[in-house]
Amino acid sequence: MLVVTNDSTVFLKKGLATAFEMFGGRAEEVKRLVARLDTAKKDGRKMCDVSFGLISTRFGFVPGNYVIASYDGVMSNKKDYERVQREKDYLGQVGQASVYFDRVVVCVPKDMFAMMLEDDTFMHGKVIAVTSPVFEEECAKRGWTHLERKRGPRLGKENAERVFRLIEEES
């Protein structure tokens, strides 16, 4: 499975670090879910294989284990998302990476998720979308699971638990 989120204004490291280690803030709760899934066992064996990817303002889509440098100016609105898309094609990068996974969990802001729908970024596999409630019907049409992103958290404790249970049921 692939878990995708976007960068945060909270940098945990100066200089170089993996994309997984670089960001705190709202990205932290997504990282905790990834760590939990990565170590979870069911019936004495690993429950699932999980990869983490981050949509970064400077580099586009970056797998969690890639080393990147800290940078200034994190995208935070539709205009920024569109500019970085033009410059880095993160939607194409995410779409290509997602082909190799049977499940994608995506936790991104409303305007970025709208761009993903318009682009048809996730054509393969099943999606769990933690995003704005305005996309609930569209997710249902596509056979995806929609979880409402509450104001503030990127994932939230309740949604993290629901994602974990959904994955546990399928494995």
C-alpha angles and dihedrals in degrees: 000000000000124000115199130190137150132254126275135223087236110089114191095190137039117220117000130004139135115280087246092057098038103072134058130165114069091353088066095076091052090049090052090054091050091050091048093050091045093057099035119119130199122188090353096305136091108283097215145339111249133191127190126214131183129204102221128192094225103036107024115226113004127183110236095247095054115106114236137173124245115253143184128252114039116203113251110166144039094270090054093046090052093047093050090046090055091047101040108016092223090168090060091045093050091045092052093047093047092059089077095057131072093208131036125190110197123190109178138133122278098257093047091049090050088056090050091053093047091048092045087229096169105051095147133055132003123307132210105196119197100191146105119331090238088079097054094100094045091050090050091051089055093047092248129138113246122202118184115245107222120220108276109012121078092214110355129208095269093051092044089056092047092050091049092050092048091053092044091053092051097048 
